[in-house]
Each structure stands twice: as C-alpha cells, then as structure tokens.
Amino acid sequence: MVARFSPDARLNVGVVGATGLVGSMMRQLLAERDFPVGTLRLFASARSARSQVEFKGQQVTVEDAATADFAGLDIVFFSAGGSTSKALAPKVAAAGAIVVDNSSAWRSDPEVPLVVSEVNPHALANLPKGIVANPNCTTMAAMPVLKPLHEAAGLKRLIVATYQAVSGGGMEGIDVLARQIAAVGDKGAALAFNGKADFVPQPEKWAVPITNNIVPLNYVLGEDGYTEEELKLRDESRKILEIPGLPVSGTCVRVPVFTGHGLSINAEFERPIDAETALALLGKAPGVVVSDVPNALDATGADPVFVGRVRPDRTVEHGLAMFVVGDNLRKGAALNAVQIGEVLAGR
C-alpha cells in the first residue's frame, strides 16, 4: 500500500515555482483532474511574490518561497530548479509535507524514489526523506514503453537517440525558436544551398542557431564526452527499471520543434521478443498509445506517450527498434508529478 492519505481527504497543496512554465501546467492539471485540493498555496521567487493567480475561479496570492512558512501542507509540488529544491525541499518535508520534486536535485539520491506513475509506483512505499523525484522529461517518455517489454523479455541494453523540443529549455527556448523562425521568414528555402546565409540568426541559448537546424551538443559535457542529459538518461533508466548495471548509450539532440520529445530506441533483450508480441503488450500498457506515425504534434497536449515503428533490430540476437514521442511539458514534467500525488492520495 503506497497511499499516504485517505481517498476522501481534501489535502492542503502547495506548488513551488507556480508561475513558471511547468508550475503553471501543474496548476492547470490540478484543476483539470479534480485533484482533492482543500487549500492551495502558491510559491515563487520574490519577483513574483504578491501577484495574483487564478485557480478554479478564485484568486490565490503568490508567496515568496524563500521566506514562506510551509507548515500545514500535505503535498508540495516543486518546479523551481535544482538549487531551489536542494535548499527548500528538506525544509518543506521537515514541516510535514511530502515533496514531489521536478528538478534534477534528488534523482540520484538513494533515499529518494525516482518514480514514473505507471511504471514503479511501488517505490512510493518508502520515503525516508519525505521527497519523491520526477525523472527527466526524456527518460519519462521511454519508461512506460520499456517497462512491459522488460517484464516480458528482460532488457539487456539500450541505444537511444533523442529529438528534443525547445520547450525543454523553458520559455526562453520557446522564445528563441519563435524569434529565429520569424527572422528567417520566407527566405528559408535558400538554406538548401547556403547554410551561412546572412539572414541566419546568431546563436542564442544553444551553441548554434536552432531554427532550420539540429543541435547535437545540447548540455554540459560530462563523463566520457557524454552530456549531462545523456548521463541522466542512463542513470535514471537504471533506477526506475531497477536494472543497476543496464548499459545505456544516448545521443541527445535539440531540434526546432516547440513541444514533444522524440526518441529512437534500439533495445536489446535477454530473451526472444518479436514486434507482434511487443505491439500487443504496448497496446495494453498504461499511459501508452500505439501509433503508425508517432509525432510531436499529436503528442503535444496529450497525456500518454506514443510509440510506433516497432520492428526487429537484426544487429543483435534479441532486439527491437522503435520510435517514441511524449509531451515533455505535460507528461514529461507536470502530469507525472500530479499523478504521483494522486497515488499518494489513494486515487
């Protein structure tokens, strides 16, 4: 039993980072899904404090997260960045709330479960620090697809190339792409012959322009020349699927799409599994939709992840290739956090 509250209870809920891109979506989903909110308190930086935010027809005053008293809260959703979570999550947990954190701050902590609601909700049974971590939005899209396949055939190795939308970089990423698209305007066809045309925008946020382009160096480099994002994909997959030594090689690429992270996955298994069997399993998997052409536009604004192009990978003895797409803002961040809250609330 992982529920921490009675299904009939109305809970005192907080959102830290409530005025940001993901925090705003959390508020929206709490209302849409009729989460059992008794009272709602919203927290943000001092810059946003004292502003008014609407929730279910009522105006809620935003509080300064740095100076707030968190006593009396039952569940607090964090989407305010790793440094804020490191500083405030223990304080909120000590005041009696369960923290559901969307940053990278706690994902690797062995005393903090890393949870995808459809994949490993059993991990919520043990919360020694009172904190639950949400995985990275890229990892999130893969987990509901890989879990039933792993249970059937034993996942042995993953090779993943990602196609990540700019909204993974927040509102700044969205603004940069929109501005660069506008700068190119109707001259884009000329880029078929000259990628250095004088109308190509200067790089912003990423190492090279994002419009009409791809960016394969997307984050800070880390171990063995892999980026932080690629290492998150490896480490988080191991923890969520409970395969500590799983070999994972990822190449994470930013593409000029506003929302919807895509993943090309080559999965090797211990035991035989064919495409027909995999599709039958995926057709019944919670949070998964099988699609002939999984794509970012279909995924944007949708709760499930979409999977298709499932076929044999003939380069290994037992292998499958597939393509997965998920909304990196919705399921990849806000929705999974709320779904974790629903499990804790006995729903």
Residue pairs with C-beta under 8 A, 6 or more apart in sequence:
1 125
2 121
2 122
2 124
2 125
2 343
2 344
3 343
3 344
3 345
3 346
4 98
4 124
4 344
4 345
4 346
5 11
5 74
5 344
5 345
5 346
6 346
7 345
7 346
7 347
9 36
9 38
9 345
9 346
10 36
10 37
10 38
11 35
11 36
11 37
11 38
11 74
11 75
11 345
12 38
12 39
12 41
12 72
12 73
12 74
12 75
13 30
13 35
13 37
13 38
13 39
13 40
13 41
13 73
13 74
13 75
13 76
13 77
13 341
14 40
14 41
14 42
14 43
14 70
14 73
14 75
14 76
14 77
14 92
14 97
15 23
15 26
15 27
15 30
15 40
15 41
15 42
15 43
15 76
15 77
15 79
16 23
16 43
16 44
16 65
16 76
16 77
16 78
16 79
16 80
16 84
16 88
16 92
17 23
17 43
17 44
17 65
17 78
17 79
17 80
17 81
17 84
17 102
18 24
18 26
18 27
18 42
18 43
18 44
18 48
18 53
18 62
19 42
19 44
19 48
19 51
19 53
19 62
20 44
20 79
20 80
20 170
20 171
21 167
21 170
21 171
21 329
22 79
22 102
22 329
22 333
22 334
23 44
23 77
23 79
23 80
23 334
25 329
25 330
25 333
25 334
25 335
26 77
26 79
26 334
26 337
26 338
27 42
27 53
27 55
28 334
29 35
29 330
29 334
29 335
29 338
30 37
30 40
30 55
30 338
31 55
31 56
33 338
33 342
35 338
35 341
35 342
35 345
36 345
36 347
40 55
40 60
41 60
41 63
41 68
41 73
42 53
42 55
42 60
42 61
42 62
42 63
43 62
43 63
43 64
43 65
43 68
43 80
44 51
44 62
44 63
44 64
44 65
44 80
45 64
45 65
45 66
45 80
46 64
46 66
48 62
49 62
49 63
49 64
50 61
50 62
51 61
51 62
52 59
52 60
52 61
52 62
53 59
53 60
53 61
53 62
54 60
65 80
65 84
65 88
66 88
69 95
70 76
70 91
70 92
70 95
70 97
71 95
71 96
72 95
72 96
73 92
73 95
73 96
73 97
74 96
74 97
74 98
75 97
75 98
75 100
75 341
75 344
75 345
76 92
76 97
76 98
76 99
76 100
77 100
77 102
77 337
77 338
77 341
78 84
78 85
78 88
78 89
78 92
78 99
78 100
78 101
78 102
78 103
79 102
79 103
79 333
79 334
79 337
80 88
80 103
81 103
82 103
82 104
82 105
83 105
84 103
85 101
85 103
85 105
85 106
86 105
89 99
89 101
89 105
89 106
89 131
90 129
90 131
92 99
93 99
93 129
93 130
93 131
94 130
97 130
98 127
98 130
98 131
98 132
98 344
99 130
99 131
99 132
100 132
100 134
100 337
100 340
100 341
101 131
101 132
101 133
101 134
102 134
102 333
102 334
102 337
104 136
104 232
105 133
106 112
106 129
106 131
106 133
107 114
107 133
107 135
107 136
107 232
107 235
107 236
107 239
108 235
108 239
109 129
109 131
109 133
111 128
111 129
112 129
112 131
112 132
112 133
113 120
113 123
113 124
113 126
113 127
113 132
113 133
114 123
114 133
114 134
114 135
114 236
114 239
114 240
115 121
115 123
115 124
115 132
115 133
115 134
115 135
115 240
115 336
115 340
116 135
116 140
116 143
116 144
116 147
116 240
116 336
117 287
117 336
117 339
117 340
117 342
117 343
118 143
118 144
118 147
118 285
118 286
118 287
118 339
119 143
119 144
119 147
119 240
119 241
120 147
120 240
120 241
120 242
121 340
121 343
124 132
124 340
124 343
124 344
132 340
134 140
134 333
134 336
134 337
134 340
135 143
135 232
135 236
135 240
135 336
136 229
136 232
136 233
136 236
136 332
137 168
137 261
137 326
137 328
137 329
137 332
137 333
138 162
138 164
138 168
138 229
138 232
138 233
138 252
138 261
138 263
138 328
138 332
139 232
139 233
139 236
139 237
139 240
140 305
140 326
140 328
140 331
140 332
140 333
140 336
141 261
141 263
141 305
141 324
141 325
141 326
141 328
141 331
141 332
142 160
142 233
142 237
142 263
142 265
142 324
143 237
143 240
143 241
144 285
144 286
144 287
144 288
144 304
144 305
145 265
145 282
145 285
145 288
145 305
145 307
145 322
145 324
146 155
146 158
146 237
146 241
146 265
146 267
147 241
147 285
148 281
148 282
148 284
148 285
149 155
149 267
149 269
149 273
149 278
149 281
149 282
149 320
150 241
150 243
150 269
152 271
152 273
152 277
152 278
152 281
153 269
153 270
153 271
153 272
153 273
153 318
154 269
154 270
154 271
155 241
155 243
155 246
155 267
155 268
155 269
155 270
156 246
156 247
156 268
156 269
156 270
156 318
157 246
157 247
157 248
157 267
157 268
157 316
158 237
158 246
158 247
158 248
158 249
158 250
158 265
158 266
158 267
158 268
159 248
159 249
159 250
159 265
159 266
159 267
160 233
160 248
160 249
160 250
160 251
160 263
160 264
160 265
160 266
161 250
161 251
161 253
161 263
161 264
162 229
162 233
162 250
162 251
162 252
162 253
162 261
162 262
162 263
162 264
163 253
163 255
163 257
163 261
163 262
163 263
163 264
164 218
164 229
164 252
164 253
164 254
164 255
164 261
164 262
164 328
165 254
165 255
165 257
165 258
165 259
165 260
165 261
165 296
165 328
166 173
166 174
166 176
166 177
166 210
166 254
166 256
166 257
166 258
167 173
167 174
167 258
167 259
167 328
167 329
168 254
168 261
168 328
168 332
169 176
169 205
169 254
172 205
173 205
174 258
176 204
176 205
176 206
176 210
177 210
177 211
177 256
177 258
179 201
179 204
180 201
180 204
180 209
180 210
180 211
181 211
181 256
183 199
183 201
183 211
184 191
184 199
184 200
184 201
184 211
184 212
185 199
187 197
187 199
188 212
190 197
190 199
191 197
191 200
191 212
200 209
200 212
201 209
201 211
202 209
203 209
204 210
206 215
206 218
206 254
207 215
207 217
208 215
210 254
210 256
211 256
212 256
213 256
214 253
214 254
214 255
214 256
215 253
215 254
215 255
216 251
216 253
217 227
218 227
218 229
218 252
218 253
218 254
219 227
219 228
219 229
219 230
219 252
220 227
220 228
221 227
221 228
222 228
222 230
222 231
223 231
226 234
226 250
227 252
229 250
229 252
230 250
230 251
230 252
233 248
233 250
233 252
234 246
234 248
234 249
234 250
237 243
237 246
237 248
238 244
238 245
238 246
238 248
255 262
257 296
258 300
259 296
259 299
259 300
259 327
259 328
259 329
260 295
260 296
260 297
260 299
260 300
260 325
260 326
260 327
260 328
261 296
261 325
261 326
261 328
261 332
262 294
262 295
262 296
262 323
262 324
262 325
263 323
263 324
263 325
264 321
264 322
264 323
265 321
265 322
265 323
265 324
266 313
266 315
266 319
266 320
266 321
267 313
267 319
267 320
267 321
267 322
268 313
268 316
268 317
268 318
268 319
269 318
269 319
269 320
270 318
271 318
272 318
273 318
273 320
274 312
275 310
275 311
275 312
275 320
278 310
278 320
278 322
279 290
279 310
282 288
282 290
282 307
282 310
283 290
287 303
287 304
287 305
287 331
288 304
288 305
288 306
288 307
289 302
289 304
289 305
289 306
289 307
290 306
290 307
290 308
290 310
291 298
291 306
291 307
291 308
292 308
293 308
294 306
294 307
294 308
294 309
294 323
294 324
294 325
295 306
295 325
296 325
298 306
298 325
299 305
299 306
299 325
299 326
299 327
300 327
300 330
301 327
301 330
302 327
302 330
302 331
303 327
303 330
303 331
303 335
304 326
304 331
305 324
305 325
305 326
305 331
306 324
306 325
306 326
307 322
307 323
307 324
308 322
308 323
309 321
309 322
309 323
310 320
310 321
310 322
311 320
311 321
311 322
312 319
312 320
312 321
313 319
313 320
313 321
326 332
